[in-house]
Structures are given as C-alpha cells and as structure tokens.
Amino acid sequence: MTQYLVTEENPAGKKLEDVLAMVRNDILERCLLITDDPRAEAKSVLANNMRILNLLTNAIELAEDSTTTLDKAFGPSQAGKGGPPRIGH
C-alpha cells in the first residue's frame, strides 16, 4: 500500500502532483529563511534548493500531464472513493 498516493487501498491519499506541490511549498518556505544568510554554506544550500525546485516543477508538470491523459482516456479517477485503478492491476 502506498503511504501518500491515492490508490484503491489508500483512498484518502493524494494525487502525485499534489504531493510534489506540497514538498515544493515546504522547500520554498525554507528558502525564505536562508535568503539573507551571507555564509557560503547557506548560498550553496539555496542554490541546490533552487535547482530542486525547478526539478520538482518539471515533475509536477509531468504528473499533471499523466492525470490529464488518464482523465481523457478513462474519465475521472474513482480511487478516492475506493474504486479500481484506471490502468494497471
């Protein structure tokens, strides 16, 4: 069973793009705390976080595209209501 994502066994889970967006928001909040820190370590962490944010944005876009593809092909997901998966087993 998945811990975070919605499945037939975890109807209270979230869509992948929603989980990724929550992580992105958390990173953004942490970035705000270190933006004014002039130390090299803080600058390095901030630069890494900015790269991670970009990758997360790309991942969110991919996840949204997958959701759109599945919605068009099979209609809205019923997994949140305990329904079967639209694809796979």
C-alpha positions as CSV (number, residue, x, y, z in Angstrom):
1,M,0.0,0.0,0.0
2,T,1.3,3.5,-0.8
3,Q,1.8,5.9,2.1
4,Y,0.9,9.2,0.3
5,L,-0.6,8.5,-3.1
6,V,-4.3,7.7,-3.7
7,T,-4.9,4.0,-4.5
8,E,-7.7,1.5,-4.2
9,E,-6.3,0.5,-0.8
10,N,-5.5,4.2,0.2
11,P,-8.5,6.2,-1.0
12,A,-7.5,9.0,1.4
13,G,-4.2,9.5,-0.4
14,K,-3.3,12.4,-2.7
15,K,-2.5,12.8,-6.4
16,L,1.2,12.7,-7.2
17,E,1.2,16.3,-8.4
18,D,-0.4,17.4,-5.1
19,V,2.3,15.7,-3.0
20,L,5.1,17.2,-5.1
21,A,3.5,20.6,-4.9
22,M,3.4,20.3,-1.1
23,V,7.1,19.4,-1.0
24,R,7.9,22.3,-3.3
25,N,6.0,24.7,-1.0
26,D,7.9,23.4,2.0
27,I,11.2,24.0,0.2
28,L,10.2,27.5,-0.8
29,E,9.4,28.3,2.8
30,R,12.8,27.0,3.9
31,C,14.5,29.0,1.2
32,L,12.9,32.2,2.6
33,L,14.6,31.5,5.9
34,I,18.1,31.5,4.4
35,T,18.0,34.0,1.6
36,D,19.6,36.7,3.7
37,D,22.3,34.5,5.1
38,P,25.6,35.6,3.6
39,R,27.6,32.4,4.5
40,A,28.9,30.2,1.7
41,E,27.1,27.2,3.1
42,A,23.7,29.0,3.0
43,K,24.4,30.2,-0.5
44,S,25.2,26.6,-1.6
45,V,22.1,25.2,0.1
46,L,20.0,27.9,-1.5
47,A,21.4,27.2,-4.9
48,N,20.8,23.5,-4.5
49,N,17.2,24.1,-3.4
50,M,16.6,26.4,-6.4
51,R,17.7,23.5,-8.7
52,I,15.5,21.1,-6.8
53,L,12.5,23.5,-7.1
54,N,13.0,23.6,-10.8
55,L,13.1,19.8,-11.0
56,L,10.0,19.5,-8.8
57,T,8.2,21.9,-11.1
58,N,9.1,19.7,-14.0
59,A,7.9,16.6,-12.2
60,I,4.6,18.4,-11.2
61,E,4.0,19.2,-14.9
62,L,4.6,15.6,-15.9
63,A,2.3,14.3,-13.2
64,E,-0.4,16.7,-14.3
65,D,0.0,15.6,-17.9
66,S,-0.4,12.0,-16.8
67,T,-3.6,12.9,-14.9
68,T,-4.9,14.7,-17.9
69,T,-4.1,11.7,-20.1
70,L,-5.9,9.3,-17.8
71,D,-8.9,11.6,-17.3
72,K,-9.3,11.9,-21.1
73,A,-9.0,8.2,-21.7
74,F,-10.8,6.7,-18.8
75,G,-12.7,9.6,-17.0
76,P,-12.1,10.9,-13.5
77,S,-10.3,8.6,-11.0
78,Q,-12.6,6.7,-8.6
79,A,-9.7,5.6,-6.4
80,G,-10.5,8.3,-3.8
81,K,-13.9,6.5,-3.4
82,G,-12.3,3.1,-3.2
83,G,-12.8,2.4,-6.9
84,P,-10.4,0.3,-9.1
85,P,-7.3,1.8,-10.7
86,R,-7.8,3.1,-14.2
87,I,-4.7,1.3,-15.5
88,G,-2.5,-1.5,-14.2
89,H,-3.5,-4.2,-11.7
